[in-house]
């Protein structure tokens, strides 16, 4: 899976850091946008290169479409009888 800014295509390195409102600094892509200290989930992420904001999920490229994931057959949660 490729991670890149949807506005400028900048690809963050493993050492890139974002800061939460609680003051904790971490790589937001290691946790899917959730701060490991206060557990706040950030729906938007600011690009460290172009400074523009985008939905966090839009940074993830090459993901299968949601419809394809829903087409997967799942076993029933309970058994008859």
FENGIWO-V531924 format. One record per residue. PHI is phi in radians with two decimals (NA if undefined). BURIAL is # if it has 16 or more other ideal C-beta (glycine too) atoms within 10 Angstrom, else .. Layout:
PHI_BURIAL + PHI_BURIAL
//
This chain:
NA_. + -1.68_. + -2.02_. + -2.72_# + -1.07_# + -1.21_# + -1.62_. + -2.20_. + 1.26_. + -1.09_# + -1.87_. + -1.19_# + -1.52_. + -1.11_. + -1.54_. + -1.14_. + -2.32_. + -2.06_# + -2.06_. + -1.38_# + -1.11_. + -1.43_. + 1.73_. + -1.32_. + -1.98_. + -2.83_# + -1.50_. + -1.05_# + -1.44_# + -1.27_. + -2.22_. + 1.15_. + 1.59_# + -1.76_# + -1.15_# + -1.24_. + -1.48_. + -1.78_. + 1.25_. + -1.22_. + -1.69_. + -1.64_# + -1.30_. + -2.08_. + -2.27_# + -1.58_. + -1.24_# + -1.33_. + -1.63_. + -1.70_. + 1.21_. + -1.53_. + -1.69_. + -2.51_# + -1.00_. + -1.00_# + -1.08_. + -1.25_. + -1.31_# + -1.54_. + -1.95_. + 1.20_. + -1.47_. + -1.18_. + -1.06_. + -1.00_. + -1.03_. + -1.14_. + -1.20_. + -1.28_. + -1.34_. + -1.18_. + -1.29_. + -2.07_. + -1.25_. + -1.09_. + -1.31_. + -2.47_. + -1.85_. + -1.25_. + 1.23_.
//
